[in-house]
Amino acid sequence: MIGQRDTANGAHFAFTDRWGGVSAVPYEELNLGGAVGDDPDAVRTNRELAAKSLGIDPARVVWMNQVHGNDVAVVEEPWGARPVPEVDAIVTARRGLALAVLTADCVPVLLADPVAGVVAAAHAGRPGLVAGVVPAAVRAMTELGAEASRIVARTGPAVCGRCYEVPDDMRAEVAAREPAAHAVTSWGTPAVDVSAGVHAQLDRLGVRDREQSPVCTLESGDHFSYRRDRTTGRLAGYVWLD
């Protein structure tokens, strides 16, 4: 259910795989995305199962309405009955409040400054990489007292540069904004490596404590991949502080 967990100085990071939930084909099993066509009751149950497996209250998890942009919301509590905003990063200085990001090939980015007590979750696909959603999230963290040199960064399962084939002009457009994202597929065609681009951005921002998941979602049958399956579920990354 939780394919990767990590704890660093009181900051907790977790990334799910696709197993251990109740969703039916083609969303089997642990689909955590509420806007992909799955049964809402199954998604609700899956979110409860995932949160409880991490020892966190499902009602204290904050989700986003992700739109491939660079807007950031600072949150102090779950949305409750309020509309979930269209943002691609959320930041909080509330300990015990878990932030979640949904992906199925894009890069889930989890950030924490345990000293300042500030965490962030960001959704970085190709458009978000170009738009600068990760630098925007780091800026929002620093406005709450975080320092880049103290930030711990973890990126989760995502489609790798060897598999993310794109037209040559698209690769050129992305590489013009982030050269580290320039890639070639394993079969020799133009590609984009979003994870490499995200880590290059973090490095320039001064974030040194970084780890990247080795899992390629397109290659892994244990993970959802939109590029592979189109109609499929969503993985989640979670970050929170004790």
C-alpha positions in Angstrom: 0.0 0.0 0.0 2.7 2.5 1.0 5.6 1.8 -1.3 8.1 4.2 0.1 8.4 5.8 3.5 11.0 8.1 5.0 11.4 10.0 8.2 14.0 12.8 8.7 14.2 14.8 12.0 10.4 14.6 12.6 9.4 15.1 9.0 7.5 12.2 7.4 7.3 11.4 3.7 5.3 8.6 2.1 4.4 7.5 -1.5 1.8 4.9 -2.3 1.7 2.1 -4.8 -1.4 0.8 -6.4 -2.1 -2.2 -4.0 -4.2 -2.6 -0.8 -7.3 -0.7 -1.8 -10.9 -1.6 -2.8 -11.2 0.0 -6.3 -12.3 -2.2 -9.2 -10.6 -2.5 -12.6 -9.3 -0.3 -14.2 -8.6 1.6 -11.0 -7.4 -1.4 -9.0 -6.7 -1.2 -6.2 -5.6 1.8 -4.2 -6.8 4.6 -6.4 -6.7 7.9 -4.4 -7.8 10.2 -7.2 -11.3 11.6 -6.9 -11.7 12.9 -10.5 -10.8 9.9 -12.6 -14.1 8.2 -12.9 -13.8 5.8 -10.0 -16.6 5.1 -7.5 -16.5 7.9 -4.9 -17.1 5.5 -2.1 -14.2 3.4 -3.1 -11.9 6.5 -3.3 -13.1 7.6 0.2 -12.4 4.1 1.6 -9.0 4.1 -0.1 -8.0 7.4 1.4 -9.0 6.2 4.8 -7.0 3.0 4.4 -3.9 4.9 3.2 -4.0 7.5 6.0 -4.6 5.0 8.7 -1.7 2.8 7.5 0.5 5.9 8.0 -0.9 6.6 11.4 -2.6 9.9 10.4 -6.2 11.0 10.7 -7.9 10.9 7.2 -9.7 14.1 8.2 -6.4 15.9 8.7 -5.2 15.3 5.1 -5.3 18.3 2.7 -5.8 17.6 -1.0 -5.5 19.8 -4.1 -7.5 20.3 -7.3 -4.4 20.1 -9.5 -4.4 21.9 -12.9 -0.7 21.8 -14.1 0.0 25.4 -13.0 2.3 27.1 -10.5 -0.2 28.5 -8.0 0.4 27.8 -4.3 -2.0 27.7 -1.4 -1.0 28.2 2.2 -3.3 26.1 4.4 -3.9 26.0 8.2 -6.7 23.4 8.2 -8.5 20.9 5.9 -10.9 22.5 3.4 -14.0 21.0 5.0 -17.1 22.2 3.2 -15.1 24.8 1.3 -14.2 24.3 -2.4 -10.8 22.7 -3.0 -8.8 25.3 -4.8 -7.1 24.9 -8.2 -3.5 24.9 -7.2 -0.5 22.6 -7.8 1.3 23.2 -4.5 0.2 23.5 -0.9 2.2 24.7 2.1 1.5 24.6 5.8 3.2 25.5 9.1 0.7 23.4 11.1 2.3 20.3 12.6 0.1 17.2 12.4 -1.6 18.5 9.2 -0.7 16.1 6.3 -0.4 17.5 2.7 -1.1 15.2 -0.2 -0.3 15.3 -3.9 -1.8 13.0 -6.6 0.1 11.7 -9.6 0.2 9.0 -12.3 3.4 9.8 -14.2 4.0 13.4 -13.0 6.5 14.0 -10.2 5.2 14.2 -6.7 7.4 16.6 -4.7 7.5 16.6 -0.9 9.4 19.3 1.0 10.0 19.9 4.7 12.0 22.2 7.0 11.6 20.4 10.3 13.3 23.3 12.2 10.9 25.9 10.9 8.0 23.5 11.1 7.0 24.1 7.5 6.1 21.5 4.8 4.9 21.5 1.2 3.6 19.2 -1.4 3.8 20.0 -5.1 2.6 18.4 -8.4 5.2 18.8 -11.1 4.3 17.6 -14.5 6.0 18.9 -17.6 3.8 22.1 -17.6 4.4 22.6 -13.9 8.2 22.2 -14.3 8.2 24.8 -17.0 5.9 27.1 -15.0 8.1 26.8 -11.9 5.7 25.3 -9.4 8.6 23.9 -7.3 10.4 27.2 -6.9 7.0 28.8 -6.1 6.5 26.2 -3.4 9.9 26.8 -1.9 9.3 30.6 -1.9 6.1 30.1 -0.1 7.9 28.0 2.5 10.6 30.6 3.0 7.8 33.2 3.6 6.7 31.1 6.5 10.2 30.9 8.0 11.8 28.0 6.2 15.4 28.1 4.9 16.4 26.4 1.7 19.5 24.9 3.2 17.4 23.1 5.8 14.7 21.8 3.5 14.5 18.0 3.0 13.2 17.1 -0.4 11.8 13.8 -1.6 10.4 13.1 -5.1 8.3 10.0 -5.7 7.6 7.5 -8.5 7.2 9.2 -11.9 7.7 8.4 -15.6 11.4 8.5 -16.3 13.3 10.3 -19.0 14.0 7.0 -20.8 10.2 6.5 -21.3 8.7 10.0 -21.6 8.8 10.5 -25.3 7.8 13.9 -26.7 8.0 15.7 -30.0 11.4 17.3 -30.6 10.0 20.9 -30.5 8.4 20.2 -27.1 11.7 18.9 -25.7 13.4 22.0 -27.0 10.8 24.2 -25.3 11.2 22.5 -22.0 15.0 22.4 -22.2 15.1 26.1 -22.9 13.5 26.7 -19.5 15.2 23.7 -17.7 18.3 22.2 -19.5 18.5 19.3 -17.1 15.2 18.0 -18.4 16.6 17.3 -21.9 16.5 13.5 -22.4 16.5 10.7 -24.9 14.3 7.6 -24.7 15.8 4.2 -24.5 14.9 3.7 -28.2 16.6 7.0 -29.2 13.8 9.5 -29.6 13.3 13.0 -27.9 12.2 12.8 -24.3 11.8 14.9 -21.2 13.1 14.0 -17.7 10.8 15.9 -15.4 12.4 14.4 -12.2 15.9 15.5 -13.3 14.5 19.0 -14.0 12.9 19.2 -10.6 16.1 18.2 -8.8 18.1 20.8 -10.9 15.6 23.5 -9.8 15.9 22.4 -6.1 19.7 22.4 -6.3 19.8 25.9 -7.7 17.5 27.0 -4.9 20.0 25.6 -2.3 18.1 22.5 -1.4 20.8 19.9 -0.8 19.1 17.1 1.1 17.3 15.4 -1.8 16.3 11.9 -2.7 14.6 10.7 -5.9 12.6 7.5 -6.2 14.1 5.0 -8.7 10.6 3.8 -9.8 9.4 4.6 -13.3 5.6 4.5 -13.2 5.3 3.6 -16.9 7.6 0.6 -16.4 6.2 -0.5 -13.0 3.1 -2.7 -12.9 2.9 -1.8 -9.2 2.1 1.9 -10.0 -0.5 3.8 -11.9 0.6 5.3 -15.2 -1.6 7.6 -17.3 0.7 7.4 -20.3 0.6 3.6 -20.2 -3.1 3.0 -19.4 -4.9 6.3 -19.9 -7.9 5.3 -17.8 -6.3 4.5 -14.5 -6.0 5.5 -10.8 -3.8 8.0 -9.0 -0.9 7.5 -6.6 -0.4 9.9 -3.6 2.5 11.4 -1.8 2.1 12.6 1.8 4.2 14.9 3.9 3.7 16.0 7.5 5.5 16.9 10.7 5.0 15.5 14.2 
